[in-house]
């Protein structure tokens, strides 16, 4: 079964990744397990994995979403890509298309408090404010 999936999955987009539950991440991890190794059922295919999300916008904890998982899974993928000698390009947009600047400023102000920031992030590492 995995061999057949491996032949058909070249590009994975995980949208609203901050609302992905640990169980859903396990499914995604299984589907992309060979991607960072460069292995697959077909030669010559350059696979991509693209995850979009913002921990501060997580709203689905009632369905098992765990915003910390986004950071944990990002770091795990980054390590796998690095070990395979492949490019891993984390990117933060300075532009948020779904919110007005005043709303962003309010959210950023709330999450400047260390206890609130740590409540959604797996580690204390802060990325630069955008």
Secondary structure, 3 states (H helix, E strand, C coil): CHHHHHHHCCEEEECCHHHCEHHHHHHHHHHCCCCCCCCCCCCCCCCEEEECCCHHHCCCHHHCECHHHHHHHHHHHHHHHHHCCCCCCCCCCCCCCCCCHHHHHHHHHHCCCHHHHHHHCCCCCCCCCC
